[in-house]
Amino acid sequence: MKIYLVGGAVRDELLGLPVKERDYVVVGATPEEMVAKGFKPVGKDFPVFLHPATHEEYALARTERKSGRGYKGFTVYASPEVTLEEDLRRRDLTINAMARAEDGALFDPFGGKKDLHSHVLRHVSDAFAEDPVRILRLARFAARFAFDVAPDTMALVRRMVESGEADYLVPERVWQEFARGLAEPHPERMFELIERAALDAKLWPELRSWPRRYSGSLPVRYTHLTWPLDEAKLEALSQRLRAPNEVRDLALAAARNKHLLARRDPDSLLQLLKGADAFRRPERFAEFLEAARLADPKLDTARAEKAYAAAAAVDAAAIARDANGRDIGRKVDEARLNAIRAVG
């Protein structure tokens, strides 16, 4: 039995980046031997075990054979006879297909270290074409590292799209990779790659352009990205991507209320605050304004922020105690309007 550190941990060590998690491949072992050593089996589709002390993942070396369309269309074969090179060959990119032995020796049969130094993303083998999710993973790594895609890899991706293999992408996996790519340092590289692959019309046809710079939380980034869209197009995109509520809701609040940001009269400012649910969800309103400033750096949100601070200081509970039930909402609005007028 031999154990190797594999994948992202090896890649990030070579890049001098902090390693967030470590995965291992075990060569020459059976599931029974792993259990006998105290490992806990957790894999559903192939033999994966948790270390009894560290709880890190240890997977038996395996190969995969295409047996259907999409990312689930594989038959997995795990056996003590599977070599480390055979296991690494099934991986997506050369920079993710390296291993480090227990004595520290680097095993790099596909030139991953060279591609790291050259800032190139390159597929390991033609098996890349068997899983359409790998297109999205490629795009995500482009967003993370801003590496160039090898010409032969880009050509393979285009063939995958043309052949219809990419039609088997499922929304849950699309959102998973999309969200991770959007949170990376260079999301624009993800969108550029998907456009070059002619996959953008299938994944996000509503997006005709995208920002060059991003910051903030995932909901802020998504709202910034979708800022030009009207409500109907935003709803269609969010539904197709299966965007979670906290992400979709901020973008929807922006689509419905962004037109009010340019207005300066108290009535419009109060309408903005109510429409964006600022009094119940002040944190989300702050994110809305953050996305607005990213989408339009010339936009001055100070007026809206001052209006919110003044209106939020109104004691709505005290008004409710003293007012008739049907008049509460009107009196609270009047008090908030007066507060907004008072701050100019």
Residue, then its C-alpha position, 0 to 999 in steps of 0.5 A: m500500500k502506498i499513499y500519495l497527496v494529490g490534486g489541488a494540495v500539490r498544485d497550491e503547494l507548488l504555487g506557494l499558496p495556502v493549502k485549504e484541504r488535502d486529498y490522498v490516493v491509496v495505491g495497492a489497497t482493498p476496501e477491506e484493508m482500509v477498514a482494518k486500518g480504522f478508515k471509515p468508508v464514506g464513498k457512494d460511487f467509488p471507494v473513499f475513506l476518512h482517516p481515523a485521526t485527521h478525517e481527511e479523504y483517502a480514495l482508492a486508485r481508480t479508473e473510469r469508463k464512459s457509459g452514458r452522457g453527462y457527468k454521471g455517465f461513468t463506470v468506476y473501477a477501483s482495484p489494487e492493480v490500478t496504478l497512480e498514473e492511471d488514476l491521475r490520467r482520469r483527472d481534468l487538468t495537468i496542474n491538478a494531475m500531480a501527486r506527492a509521495e510520503d517521502g516528498a517526491l513529486f510524481d508529475p507524469f503529464g507536465g503539470k509543474k511546467d504548465l503551472h510555471s507557464h501559466v497554462l491550463r491544459h487537459v490531461s487526456d481526451a477523457f476530458a471530453e467525457d464530462p461536460v462539467r469539466i468545461l465549467r471547471l476549466a472556466r473556474f480555474a481560468a477565473r482563479f489563476a488568470f492562466d491561458v488555455a492551451p489551444d488544443t484544450m480550447a479546440l477540444v472544448r469547442r468540439m464538446v459543445e458542437s457534439g452536444e455533450a455540453d447539453y447534458l449539463v445540469p443546473e445544479r452543477v452549473w450553479q456550483e461552478f458558476a458561483r465558485g468562478l464568480a467568487e474568484p479574483h478574475p471572473e471575467r476570464m470565466f465569461e470570456l472562456i465560455e463565450r469562446a466555447a460558444l456555450d454562453a448562449k445556452l448558459w446565460p443568453e441574457l448576459r450580453s456583457w460583463p464587468r471587468r472588475y469584481s469585489g464583495s460578496l457573491p450576492v453583490r457580485y451577481t447583482h453587479l453582473t446582472w445590473p443591466l438586466d430588467e426584472a423579466k430577464l433577471e428572473a429567467l436567468s436566475q431560474r435557469l441557473r438555480a440561483p439561491n434565494e439570498v443571491r437572487d433576491l438582492a439582484l431582484a431588489a436592484a432590478r426593481n428599484k435601481h431607477l430610484l437611485a438617481r432621484r433626489d425627492p423625499d417621496s422617491l427616496l422613501q419609495l426606494l427604501k421601502g422597495a429595497d426592504a431597507f428597514r427590515r434588512p439593512e444589511r441587504f440594502a447596504e449590499f444593494l448600494e455596494a453593487a450600485r457603486l460597482a455597476d456605476p462608479k459615478l453614481d452618488t449613493a450618499r443621498a440614499e444613505k443619508a435618507y436611510a439613516a434619518a428614516a431608520a431613526v424614526d420610532a415606528a413602534a412608538i407611532a404604532r402605540d399611539a395611532n389607530g390600526r389603519d393609520i399606522g402605516r401612513k403615520v410612519d411613512e409621514a414621519r419618515l418623509n419628514a425625517i428625510r426632508a429634514v436632512g436635505 
